[in-house]
Amino acid sequence: MRGGLPRGGSRFLYEPFECAKPECGPSQSLDAYERVMAERWIGLERRLTLFEAMIQRLEKRLWMTIVSVAGVVLADAVQTVLSSAP
């Protein structure tokens, strides 16, 4: 963090923690750390869910392409067989 601002976001996205005062004890600092890590974990899970959805859409497109190419090849083979029949 540079200048007290979180990397990649606004400083107004998160509520300030009470542990910013110098008279905070170690347990309050640990609580603040755990809350920050919980928020990061939630963000990570959200991004992973979006990533999985993108992968599934890509997989569907890939299978559609494979099935379409196979269909064209089979149609061409059937047309060749039918045109060469007496």
mmCIF file as gemmi writes it, N, C-alpha and C atoms, coordinates in Angstrom:
data_model
loop_
_atom_site.group_PDB
_atom_site.id
_atom_site.type_symbol
_atom_site.label_atom_id
_atom_site.label_alt_id
_atom_site.label_comp_id
_atom_site.label_asym_id
_atom_site.label_entity_id
_atom_site.label_seq_id
_atom_site.pdbx_PDB_ins_code
_atom_site.Cartn_x
_atom_site.Cartn_y
_atom_site.Cartn_z
_atom_site.occupancy
_atom_site.B_iso_or_equiv
_atom_site.pdbx_formal_charge
_atom_site.auth_seq_id
_atom_site.auth_asym_id
_atom_site.pdbx_PDB_model_num
ATOM 1 N N . MET Axp A 1 ? 0.842 -1.174 0 1 0 ? 1 A 1
ATOM 2 C CA . MET Axp A 1 ? 0 0 0 1 0 ? 1 A 1
ATOM 3 C C . MET Axp A 1 ? 0.886 1.236 0 1 0 ? 1 A 1
ATOM 4 N N . ARG Axp A 2 ? 0.535 2.129 -0.834 1 0 ? 2 A 1
ATOM 5 C CA . ARG Axp A 2 ? 1.282 3.366 -0.948 1 0 ? 2 A 1
ATOM 6 C C . ARG Axp A 2 ? 0.392 4.511 -0.5 1 0 ? 2 A 1
ATOM 7 N N . GLY Axp A 3 ? 0.856 5.283 0.447 1 0 ? 3 A 1
ATOM 8 C CA . GLY Axp A 3 ? 0.107 6.457 0.87 1 0 ? 3 A 1
ATOM 9 C C . GLY Axp A 3 ? -1.174 6.112 1.619 1 0 ? 3 A 1
ATOM 10 N N . GLY Axp A 4 ? -1.286 4.886 2.159 1 0 ? 4 A 1
ATOM 11 C CA . GLY Axp A 4 ? -2.461 4.52 2.932 1 0 ? 4 A 1
ATOM 12 C C . GLY Axp A 4 ? -3.653 4.075 2.099 1 0 ? 4 A 1
ATOM 13 N N . LEU Axp A 5 ? -3.538 4.091 0.778 1 0 ? 5 A 1
ATOM 14 C CA . LEU Axp A 5 ? -4.635 3.669 -0.086 1 0 ? 5 A 1
ATOM 15 C C . LEU Axp A 5 ? -4.447 2.208 -0.471 1 0 ? 5 A 1
ATOM 16 N N . PRO Axp A 6 ? -5.524 1.41 -0.473 1 0 ? 6 A 1
ATOM 17 C CA . PRO Axp A 6 ? -5.387 0.029 -0.895 1 0 ? 6 A 1
ATOM 18 C C . PRO Axp A 6 ? -5.093 -0.043 -2.39 1 0 ? 6 A 1
ATOM 19 N N . ARG Axp A 7 ? -4.323 -1.045 -2.781 1 0 ? 7 A 1
ATOM 20 C CA . ARG Axp A 7 ? -4.005 -1.221 -4.194 1 0 ? 7 A 1
ATOM 21 C C . ARG Axp A 7 ? -5.234 -1.731 -4.924 1 0 ? 7 A 1
ATOM 22 N N . GLY Axp A 8 ? -5.557 -1.12 -6.027 1 0 ? 8 A 1
ATOM 23 C CA . GLY Axp A 8 ? -6.636 -1.594 -6.874 1 0 ? 8 A 1
ATOM 24 C C . GLY Axp A 8 ? -8.035 -1.231 -6.407 1 0 ? 8 A 1
ATOM 25 N N . GLY Axp A 9 ? -8.186 -0.218 -5.608 1 0 ? 9 A 1
ATOM 26 C CA . GLY Axp A 9 ? -9.532 0.138 -5.195 1 0 ? 9 A 1
ATOM 27 C C . GLY Axp A 9 ? -9.548 1.456 -4.444 1 0 ? 9 A 1
ATOM 28 N N . SER Axp A 10 ? -10.722 1.898 -4.138 1 0 ? 10 A 1
ATOM 29 C CA . SER Axp A 10 ? -10.897 3.143 -3.43 1 0 ? 10 A 1
ATOM 30 C C . SER Axp A 10 ? -10.761 2.927 -1.928 1 0 ? 10 A 1
ATOM 31 N N . ARG Axp A 11 ? -10.264 3.909 -1.239 1 0 ? 11 A 1
ATOM 32 C CA . ARG Axp A 11 ? -10.141 3.787 0.205 1 0 ? 11 A 1
ATOM 33 C C . ARG Axp A 11 ? -11.509 3.87 0.882 1 0 ? 11 A 1
ATOM 34 N N . PHE Axp A 12 ? -12.551 4.236 0.134 1 0 ? 12 A 1
ATOM 35 C CA . PHE Axp A 12 ? -13.888 4.37 0.686 1 0 ? 12 A 1
ATOM 36 C C . PHE Axp A 12 ? -14.711 3.083 0.546 1 0 ? 12 A 1
ATOM 37 N N . LEU Axp A 13 ? -14.126 2.025 -0.046 1 0 ? 13 A 1
ATOM 38 C CA . LEU Axp A 13 ? -14.863 0.787 -0.221 1 0 ? 13 A 1
ATOM 39 C C . LEU Axp A 13 ? -15.011 0.007 1.075 1 0 ? 13 A 1
ATOM 40 N N . TYR Axp A 14 ? -14.099 0.192 1.995 1 0 ? 14 A 1
ATOM 41 C CA . TYR Axp A 14 ? -14.098 -0.573 3.225 1 0 ? 14 A 1
ATOM 42 C C . TYR Axp A 14 ? -14.297 0.355 4.413 1 0 ? 14 A 1
ATOM 43 N N . GLU Axp A 15 ? -14.946 -0.171 5.452 1 0 ? 15 A 1
ATOM 44 C CA . GLU Axp A 15 ? -15.113 0.613 6.663 1 0 ? 15 A 1
ATOM 45 C C . GLU Axp A 15 ? -13.77 0.701 7.382 1 0 ? 15 A 1
ATOM 46 N N . PRO Axp A 16 ? -13.46 1.843 7.992 1 0 ? 16 A 1
ATOM 47 C CA . PRO Axp A 16 ? -12.196 1.942 8.713 1 0 ? 16 A 1
ATOM 48 C C . PRO Axp A 16 ? -12.229 1.068 9.959 1 0 ? 16 A 1
ATOM 49 N N . PHE Axp A 17 ? -11.088 0.513 10.292 1 0 ? 17 A 1
ATOM 50 C CA . PHE Axp A 17 ? -10.987 -0.321 11.476 1 0 ? 17 A 1
ATOM 51 C C . PHE Axp A 17 ? -10.595 0.543 12.666 1 0 ? 17 A 1
ATOM 52 N N . GLU Axp A 18 ? -11.068 0.151 13.828 1 0 ? 18 A 1
ATOM 53 C CA . GLU Axp A 18 ? -10.773 0.896 15.05 1 0 ? 18 A 1
ATOM 54 C C . GLU Axp A 18 ? -9.329 0.729 15.491 1 0 ? 18 A 1
ATOM 55 N N . CYS Axp A 19 ? -8.609 -0.161 14.853 1 0 ? 19 A 1
ATOM 56 C CA . CYS Axp A 19 ? -7.26 -0.48 15.292 1 0 ? 19 A 1
ATOM 57 C C . CYS Axp A 19 ? -6.217 0.484 14.725 1 0 ? 19 A 1
ATOM 58 N N . ALA Axp A 20 ? -6.62 1.548 14.12 1 0 ? 20 A 1
ATOM 59 C CA . ALA Axp A 20 ? -5.67 2.495 13.562 1 0 ? 20 A 1
ATOM 60 C C . ALA Axp A 20 ? -5.035 3.358 14.638 1 0 ? 20 A 1
ATOM 61 N N . LYS Axp A 21 ? -5.542 3.291 15.851 1 0 ? 21 A 1
ATOM 62 C CA . LYS Axp A 21 ? -5.023 4.105 16.946 1 0 ? 21 A 1
ATOM 63 C C . LYS Axp A 21 ? -3.796 3.434 17.564 1 0 ? 21 A 1
ATOM 64 N N . PRO Axp A 22 ? -2.84 4.198 18.049 1 0 ? 22 A 1
ATOM 65 C CA . PRO Axp A 22 ? -1.631 3.594 18.627 1 0 ? 22 A 1
ATOM 66 C C . PRO Axp A 22 ? -1.894 2.816 19.906 1 0 ? 22 A 1
ATOM 67 N N . GLU Axp A 23 ? -2.977 3.09 20.626 1 0 ? 23 A 1
ATOM 68 C CA . GLU Axp A 23 ? -3.234 2.392 21.881 1 0 ? 23 A 1
ATOM 69 C C . GLU Axp A 23 ? -3.908 1.035 21.684 1 0 ? 23 A 1
ATOM 70 N N . CYS Axp A 24 ? -4.001 0.579 20.464 1 0 ? 24 A 1
ATOM 71 C CA . CYS Axp A 24 ? -4.597 -0.726 20.183 1 0 ? 24 A 1
ATOM 72 C C . CYS Axp A 24 ? -3.711 -1.839 20.711 1 0 ? 24 A 1
ATOM 73 N N . GLY Axp A 25 ? -4.351 -2.881 21.208 1 0 ? 25 A 1
ATOM 74 C CA . GLY Axp A 25 ? -3.616 -4.042 21.675 1 0 ? 25 A 1
ATOM 75 C C . GLY Axp A 25 ? -3.426 -5.044 20.555 1 0 ? 25 A 1
ATOM 76 N N . PRO Axp A 26 ? -2.609 -6.077 20.801 1 0 ? 26 A 1
ATOM 77 C CA . PRO Axp A 26 ? -2.35 -7.086 19.758 1 0 ? 26 A 1
ATOM 78 C C . PRO Axp A 26 ? -3.604 -7.853 19.351 1 0 ? 26 A 1
ATOM 79 N N . SER Axp A 27 ? -4.538 -8.061 20.3 1 0 ? 27 A 1
ATOM 80 C CA . SER Axp A 27 ? -5.742 -8.807 19.938 1 0 ? 27 A 1
ATOM 81 C C . SER Axp A 27 ? -6.616 -8.006 18.976 1 0 ? 27 A 1
ATOM 82 N N . GLN Axp A 28 ? -6.653 -6.7 19.143 1 0 ? 28 A 1
ATOM 83 C CA . GLN Axp A 28 ? -7.433 -5.867 18.219 1 0 ? 28 A 1
ATOM 84 C C . GLN Axp A 28 ? -6.778 -5.849 16.85 1 0 ? 28 A 1
ATOM 85 N N . SER Axp A 29 ? -5.458 -5.85 16.835 1 0 ? 29 A 1
ATOM 86 C CA . SER Axp A 29 ? -4.749 -5.878 15.567 1 0 ? 29 A 1
ATOM 87 C C . SER Axp A 29 ? -5.019 -7.199 14.848 1 0 ? 29 A 1
ATOM 88 N N . LEU Axp A 30 ? -5.04 -8.289 15.585 1 0 ? 30 A 1
ATOM 89 C CA . LEU Axp A 30 ? -5.332 -9.589 14.996 1 0 ? 30 A 1
ATOM 90 C C . LEU Axp A 30 ? -6.768 -9.643 14.488 1 0 ? 30 A 1
ATOM 91 N N . ASP Axp A 31 ? -7.698 -9.075 15.221 1 0 ? 31 A 1
ATOM 92 C CA . ASP Axp A 31 ? -9.089 -9.022 14.763 1 0 ? 31 A 1
ATOM 93 C C . ASP Axp A 31 ? -9.205 -8.24 13.463 1 0 ? 31 A 1
ATOM 94 N N . ALA Axp A 32 ? -8.51 -7.121 13.393 1 0 ? 32 A 1
ATOM 95 C CA . ALA Axp A 32 ? -8.545 -6.311 12.169 1 0 ? 32 A 1
ATOM 96 C C . ALA Axp A 32 ? -7.946 -7.089 11.004 1 0 ? 32 A 1
ATOM 97 N N . TYR Axp A 33 ? -6.845 -7.788 11.253 1 0 ? 33 A 1
ATOM 98 C CA . TYR Axp A 33 ? -6.212 -8.593 10.209 1 0 ? 33 A 1
ATOM 99 C C . TYR Axp A 33 ? -7.162 -9.697 9.733 1 0 ? 33 A 1
ATOM 100 N N . GLU Axp A 34 ? -7.847 -10.344 10.665 1 0 ? 34 A 1
ATOM 101 C CA . GLU Axp A 34 ? -8.78 -11.402 10.296 1 0 ? 34 A 1
ATOM 102 C C . GLU Axp A 34 ? -9.946 -10.855 9.477 1 0 ? 34 A 1
ATOM 103 N N . ARG Axp A 35 ? -10.414 -9.674 9.795 1 0 ? 35 A 1
ATOM 104 C CA . ARG Axp A 35 ? -11.505 -9.076 9.011 1 0 ? 35 A 1
ATOM 105 C C . ARG Axp A 35 ? -11.033 -8.73 7.605 1 0 ? 35 A 1
ATOM 106 N N . VAL Axp A 36 ? -9.814 -8.216 7.486 1 0 ? 36 A 1
ATOM 107 C CA . VAL Axp A 36 ? -9.268 -7.899 6.158 1 0 ? 36 A 1
ATOM 108 C C . VAL Axp A 36 ? -9.12 -9.174 5.335 1 0 ? 36 A 1
ATOM 109 N N . MET Axp A 37 ? -8.592 -10.228 5.962 1 0 ? 37 A 1
ATOM 110 C CA . MET Axp A 37 ? -8.41 -11.483 5.238 1 0 ? 37 A 1
ATOM 111 C C . MET Axp A 37 ? -9.759 -12.102 4.846 1 0 ? 37 A 1
ATOM 112 N N . ALA Axp A 38 ? -10.773 -11.947 5.686 1 0 ? 38 A 1
ATOM 113 C CA . ALA Axp A 38 ? -12.105 -12.451 5.334 1 0 ? 38 A 1
ATOM 114 C C . ALA Axp A 38 ? -12.65 -11.714 4.111 1 0 ? 38 A 1
ATOM 115 N N . GLU Axp A 39 ? -12.463 -10.403 4.057 1 0 ? 39 A 1
ATOM 116 C CA . GLU Axp A 39 ? -12.917 -9.633 2.89 1 0 ? 39 A 1
ATOM 117 C C . GLU Axp A 39 ? -12.148 -10.041 1.641 1 0 ? 39 A 1
ATOM 118 N N . ARG Axp A 40 ? -10.861 -10.267 1.773 1 0 ? 40 A 1
ATOM 119 C CA . ARG Axp A 40 ? -10.065 -10.705 0.622 1 0 ? 40 A 1
ATOM 120 C C . ARG Axp A 40 ? -10.519 -12.067 0.142 1 0 ? 40 A 1
ATOM 121 N N . TRP Axp A 41 ? -10.836 -12.962 1.075 1 0 ? 41 A 1
ATOM 122 C CA . TRP Axp A 41 ? -11.288 -14.303 0.712 1 0 ? 41 A 1
ATOM 123 C C . TRP Axp A 41 ? -12.607 -14.238 -0.035 1 0 ? 41 A 1
ATOM 124 N N . ILE Axp A 42 ? -13.505 -13.385 0.414 1 0 ? 42 A 1
ATOM 125 C CA . ILE Axp A 42 ? -14.792 -13.214 -0.274 1 0 ? 42 A 1
ATOM 126 C C . ILE Axp A 42 ? -14.563 -12.716 -1.703 1 0 ? 42 A 1
ATOM 127 N N . GLY Axp A 43 ? -13.664 -11.76 -1.859 1 0 ? 43 A 1
ATOM 128 C CA . GLY Axp A 43 ? -13.347 -11.25 -3.199 1 0 ? 43 A 1
ATOM 129 C C . GLY Axp A 43 ? -12.735 -12.315 -4.083 1 0 ? 43 A 1
ATOM 130 N N . LEU Axp A 44 ? -11.863 -13.131 -3.505 1 0 ? 44 A 1
ATOM 131 C CA . LEU Axp A 44 ? -11.237 -14.21 -4.265 1 0 ? 44 A 1
ATOM 132 C C . LEU Axp A 44 ? -12.275 -15.231 -4.715 1 0 ? 44 A 1
ATOM 133 N N . GLU Axp A 45 ? -13.183 -15.599 -3.827 1 0 ? 45 A 1
ATOM 134 C CA . GLU Axp A 45 ? -14.238 -16.545 -4.2 1 0 ? 45 A 1
ATOM 135 C C . GLU Axp A 45 ? -15.13 -15.984 -5.303 1 0 ? 45 A 1
ATOM 136 N N . ARG Axp A 46 ? -15.427 -14.702 -5.229 1 0 ? 46 A 1
ATOM 137 C CA . ARG Axp A 46 ? -16.251 -14.075 -6.27 1 0 ? 46 A 1
ATOM 138 C C . ARG Axp A 46 ? -15.542 -14.121 -7.618 1 0 ? 46 A 1
ATOM 139 N N . ARG Axp A 47 ? -14.252 -13.778 -7.623 1 0 ? 47 A 1
ATOM 140 C CA . ARG Axp A 47 ? -13.505 -13.801 -8.882 1 0 ? 47 A 1
ATOM 141 C C . ARG Axp A 47 ? -13.374 -15.221 -9.424 1 0 ? 47 A 1
ATOM 142 N N . LEU Axp A 48 ? -13.18 -16.201 -8.556 1 0 ? 48 A 1
ATOM 143 C CA . LEU Axp A 48 ? -13.083 -17.585 -9.006 1 0 ? 48 A 1
ATOM 144 C C . LEU Axp A 48 ? -14.407 -18.07 -9.59 1 0 ? 48 A 1
ATOM 145 N N . THR Axp A 49 ? -15.513 -17.653 -9.008 1 0 ? 49 A 1
ATOM 146 C CA . THR Axp A 49 ? -16.824 -18.019 -9.544 1 0 ? 49 A 1
ATOM 147 C C . THR Axp A 49 ? -17.014 -17.437 -10.94 1 0 ? 49 A 1
ATOM 148 N N . LEU Axp A 50 ? -16.623 -16.188 -11.12 1 0 ? 50 A 1
ATOM 149 C CA . LEU Axp A 50 ? -16.717 -15.569 -12.447 1 0 ? 50 A 1
ATOM 150 C C . LEU Axp A 50 ? -15.806 -16.275 -13.445 1 0 ? 50 A 1
ATOM 151 N N . PHE Axp A 51 ? -14.618 -16.641 -12.999 1 0 ? 51 A 1
ATOM 152 C CA . PHE Axp A 51 ? -13.659 -17.329 -13.862 1 0 ? 51 A 1
ATOM 153 C C . PHE Axp A 51 ? -14.203 -18.693 -14.28 1 0 ? 51 A 1
ATOM 154 N N . GLU Axp A 52 ? -14.802 -19.431 -13.353 1 0 ? 52 A 1
ATOM 155 C CA . GLU Axp A 52 ? -15.399 -20.722 -13.683 1 0 ? 52 A 1
ATOM 156 C C . GLU Axp A 52 ? -16.529 -20.566 -14.698 1 0 ? 52 A 1
ATOM 157 N N . ALA Axp A 53 ? -17.333 -19.543 -14.554 1 0 ? 53 A 1
ATOM 158 C CA . ALA Axp A 53 ? -18.425 -19.31 -15.506 1 0 ? 53 A 1
ATOM 159 C C . ALA Axp A 53 ? -17.864 -19.012 -16.899 1 0 ? 53 A 1
ATOM 160 N N . MET Axp A 54 ? -16.783 -18.228 -16.962 1 0 ? 54 A 1
ATOM 161 C CA . MET Axp A 54 ? -16.168 -17.928 -18.262 1 0 ? 54 A 1
ATOM 162 C C . MET Axp A 54 ? -15.603 -19.198 -18.897 1 0 ? 54 A 1
ATOM 163 N N . ILE Axp A 55 ? -14.992 -20.056 -18.084 1 0 ? 55 A 1
ATOM 164 C CA . ILE Axp A 55 ? -14.439 -21.308 -18.598 1 0 ? 55 A 1
ATOM 165 C C . ILE Axp A 55 ? -15.554 -22.206 -19.132 1 0 ? 55 A 1
ATOM 166 N N . GLN Axp A 56 ? -16.676 -22.273 -18.437 1 0 ? 56 A 1
ATOM 167 C CA . GLN Axp A 56 ? -17.795 -23.095 -18.894 1 0 ? 56 A 1
ATOM 168 C C . GLN Axp A 56 ? -18.359 -22.587 -20.214 1 0 ? 56 A 1
ATOM 169 N N . ARG Axp A 57 ? -18.472 -21.264 -20.347 1 0 ? 57 A 1
ATOM 170 C CA . ARG Axp A 57 ? -18.964 -20.711 -21.613 1 0 ? 57 A 1
ATOM 171 C C . ARG Axp A 57 ? -17.992 -21.014 -22.749 1 0 ? 57 A 1
ATOM 172 N N . LEU Axp A 58 ? -16.699 -20.909 -22.472 1 0 ? 58 A 1
ATOM 173 C CA . LEU Axp A 58 ? -15.69 -21.211 -23.489 1 0 ? 58 A 1
ATOM 174 C C . LEU Axp A 58 ? -15.749 -22.684 -23.881 1 0 ? 58 A 1
ATOM 175 N N . GLU Axp A 59 ? -15.948 -23.552 -22.905 1 0 ? 59 A 1
ATOM 176 C CA . GLU Axp A 59 ? -16.041 -24.98 -23.187 1 0 ? 59 A 1
ATOM 177 C C . GLU Axp A 59 ? -17.258 -25.279 -24.068 1 0 ? 59 A 1
ATOM 178 N N . LYS Axp A 60 ? -18.386 -24.634 -23.784 1 0 ? 60 A 1
ATOM 179 C CA . LYS Axp A 60 ? -19.579 -24.83 -24.617 1 0 ? 60 A 1
ATOM 180 C C . LYS Axp A 60 ? -19.311 -24.391 -26.055 1 0 ? 60 A 1
ATOM 181 N N . ARG Axp A 61 ? -18.66 -23.248 -26.21 1 0 ? 61 A 1
ATOM 182 C CA . ARG Axp A 61 ? -18.345 -22.771 -27.568 1 0 ? 61 A 1
ATOM 183 C C . ARG Axp A 61 ? -17.415 -23.729 -28.289 1 0 ? 61 A 1
ATOM 184 N N . LEU Axp A 62 ? -16.441 -24.265 -27.557 1 0 ? 62 A 1
ATOM 185 C CA . LEU Axp A 62 ? -15.498 -25.201 -28.161 1 0 ? 62 A 1
ATOM 186 C C . LEU Axp A 62 ? -16.215 -26.455 -28.638 1 0 ? 62 A 1
ATOM 187 N N . TRP Axp A 63 ? -17.104 -27.01 -27.822 1 0 ? 63 A 1
ATOM 188 C CA . TRP Axp A 63 ? -17.838 -28.2 -28.231 1 0 ? 63 A 1
ATOM 189 C C . TRP Axp A 63 ? -18.774 -27.907 -29.396 1 0 ? 63 A 1
ATOM 190 N N . MET Axp A 64 ? -19.379 -26.742 -29.404 1 0 ? 64 A 1
ATOM 191 C CA . MET Axp A 64 ? -20.234 -26.379 -30.541 1 0 ? 64 A 1
ATOM 192 C C . MET Axp A 64 ? -19.416 -26.321 -31.828 1 0 ? 64 A 1
ATOM 193 N N . THR Axp A 65 ? -18.215 -25.796 -31.754 1 0 ? 65 A 1
ATOM 194 C CA . THR Axp A 65 ? -17.338 -25.728 -32.928 1 0 ? 65 A 1
ATOM 195 C C . THR Axp A 65 ? -16.958 -27.125 -33.39 1 0 ? 65 A 1
ATOM 196 N N . ILE Axp A 66 ? -16.602 -27.996 -32.45 1 0 ? 66 A 1
ATOM 197 C CA . ILE Axp A 66 ? -16.217 -29.364 -32.809 1 0 ? 66 A 1
ATOM 198 C C . ILE Axp A 66 ? -17.382 -30.106 -33.453 1 0 ? 66 A 1
ATOM 199 N N . VAL Axp A 67 ? -18.566 -29.99 -32.873 1 0 ? 67 A 1
ATOM 200 C CA . VAL Axp A 67 ? -19.745 -30.669 -33.423 1 0 ? 67 A 1
ATOM 201 C C . VAL Axp A 67 ? -20.092 -30.096 -34.797 1 0 ? 67 A 1
ATOM 202 N N . SER Axp A 68 ? -19.973 -28.802 -34.976 1 0 ? 68 A 1
ATOM 203 C CA . SER Axp A 68 ? -20.271 -28.187 -36.274 1 0 ? 68 A 1
ATOM 204 C C . SER Axp A 68 ? -19.304 -28.661 -37.351 1 0 ? 68 A 1
ATOM 205 N N . VAL Axp A 69 ? -18.022 -28.707 -37.034 1 0 ? 69 A 1
ATOM 206 C CA . VAL Axp A 69 ? -17.028 -29.171 -38.017 1 0 ? 69 A 1
ATOM 207 C C . VAL Axp A 69 ? -17.273 -30.637 -38.354 1 0 ? 69 A 1
ATOM 208 N N . ALA Axp A 70 ? -17.568 -31.454 -37.351 1 0 ? 70 A 1
ATOM 209 C CA . ALA Axp A 70 ? -17.863 -32.868 -37.614 1 0 ? 70 A 1
ATOM 210 C C . ALA Axp A 70 ? -19.107 -32.999 -38.493 1 0 ? 70 A 1
ATOM 211 N N . GLY Axp A 71 ? -20.11 -32.174 -38.251 1 0 ? 71 A 1
ATOM 212 C CA . GLY Axp A 71 ? -21.315 -32.203 -39.076 1 0 ? 71 A 1
ATOM 213 C C . GLY Axp A 71 ? -21.039 -31.844 -40.528 1 0 ? 71 A 1
ATOM 214 N N . VAL Axp A 72 ? -20.206 -30.845 -40.741 1 0 ? 72 A 1
ATOM 215 C CA . VAL Axp A 72 ? -19.861 -30.439 -42.108 1 0 ? 72 A 1
ATOM 216 C C . VAL Axp A 72 ? -19.085 -31.546 -42.808 1 0 ? 72 A 1
ATOM 217 N N . VAL Axp A 73 ? -18.148 -32.163 -42.095 1 0 ? 73 A 1
ATOM 218 C CA . VAL Axp A 73 ? -17.363 -33.25 -42.698 1 0 ? 73 A 1
ATOM 219 C C . VAL Axp A 73 ? -18.27 -34.432 -43.044 1 0 ? 73 A 1
ATOM 220 N N . LEU Axp A 74 ? -19.165 -34.793 -42.131 1 0 ? 74 A 1
ATOM 221 C CA . LEU Axp A 74 ? -20.075 -35.902 -42.419 1 0 ? 74 A 1
ATOM 222 C C . LEU Axp A 74 ? -21.03 -35.566 -43.564 1 0 ? 74 A 1
ATOM 223 N N . ALA Axp A 75 ? -21.526 -34.342 -43.618 1 0 ? 75 A 1
ATOM 224 C CA . ALA Axp A 75 ? -22.411 -33.949 -44.714 1 0 ? 75 A 1
ATOM 225 C C . ALA Axp A 75 ? -21.684 -34.014 -46.05 1 0 ? 75 A 1
ATOM 226 N N . ASP Axp A 76 ? -20.438 -33.594 -46.053 1 0 ? 76 A 1
ATOM 227 C CA . ASP Axp A 76 ? -19.648 -33.662 -47.285 1 0 ? 76 A 1
ATOM 228 C C . ASP Axp A 76 ? -19.42 -35.111 -47.695 1 0 ? 76 A 1
ATOM 229 N N . ALA Axp A 77 ? -19.149 -35.982 -46.725 1 0 ? 77 A 1
ATOM 230 C CA . ALA Axp A 77 ? -18.936 -37.402 -47.045 1 0 ? 77 A 1
ATOM 231 C C . ALA Axp A 77 ? -20.221 -38.024 -47.577 1 0 ? 77 A 1
ATOM 232 N N . VAL Axp A 78 ? -21.34 -37.74 -46.973 1 0 ? 78 A 1
ATOM 233 C CA . VAL Axp A 78 ? -22.624 -38.279 -47.441 1 0 ? 78 A 1
ATOM 234 C C . VAL Axp A 78 ? -22.935 -37.761 -48.842 1 0 ? 78 A 1
ATOM 235 N N . GLN Axp A 79 ? -22.667 -36.491 -49.089 1 0 ? 79 A 1
ATOM 236 C CA . GLN Axp A 79 ? -22.92 -35.931 -50.416 1 0 ? 79 A 1
ATOM 237 C C . GLN Axp A 79 ? -22.043 -36.581 -51.462 1 0 ? 79 A 1
ATOM 238 N N . THR Axp A 80 ? -20.792 -36.858 -51.114 1 0 ? 80 A 1
ATOM 239 C CA . THR Axp A 80 ? -19.883 -37.532 -52.054 1 0 ? 80 A 1
ATOM 240 C C . THR Axp A 80 ? -20.371 -38.951 -52.35 1 0 ? 80 A 1
ATOM 241 N N . VAL Axp A 81 ? -20.815 -39.65 -51.318 1 0 ? 81 A 1
ATOM 242 C CA . VAL Axp A 81 ? -21.29 -41.021 -51.509 1 0 ? 81 A 1
ATOM 243 C C . VAL Axp A 81 ? -22.561 -41.012 -52.359 1 0 ? 81 A 1
ATOM 244 N N . LEU Axp A 82 ? -23.467 -40.09 -52.104 1 0 ? 82 A 1
ATOM 245 C CA . LEU Axp A 82 ? -24.723 -40.043 -52.866 1 0 ? 82 A 1
ATOM 246 C C . LEU Axp A 82 ? -24.506 -39.623 -54.309 1 0 ? 82 A 1
ATOM 247 N N . SER Axp A 83 ? -23.542 -38.759 -54.572 1 0 ? 83 A 1
ATOM 248 C CA . SER Axp A 83 ? -23.313 -38.303 -55.944 1 0 ? 83 A 1
ATOM 249 C C . SER Axp A 83 ? -22.561 -39.346 -56.762 1 0 ? 83 A 1
ATOM 250 N N . SER Axp A 84 ? -21.819 -40.234 -56.109 1 0 ? 84 A 1
ATOM 251 C CA . SER Axp A 84 ? -21.086 -41.264 -56.863 1 0 ? 84 A 1
ATOM 252 C C . SER Axp A 84 ? -21.919 -42.524 -57.059 1 0 ? 84 A 1
ATOM 253 N N . ALA Axp A 85 ? -23.067 -42.63 -56.421 1 0 ? 85 A 1
ATOM 254 C CA . ALA Axp A 85 ? -23.93 -43.81 -56.582 1 0 ? 85 A 1
ATOM 255 C C . ALA Axp A 85 ? -24.604 -43.773 -57.956 1 0 ? 85 A 1
ATOM 256 N N . PRO Axp A 86 ? -24.772 -44.986 -58.59 1 0 ? 86 A 1
ATOM 257 C CA . PRO Axp A 86 ? -25.382 -45.001 -59.936 1 0 ? 86 A 1
ATOM 258 C C . PRO Axp A 86 ? -26.852 -44.724 -59.967 1 0 ? 86 A 1
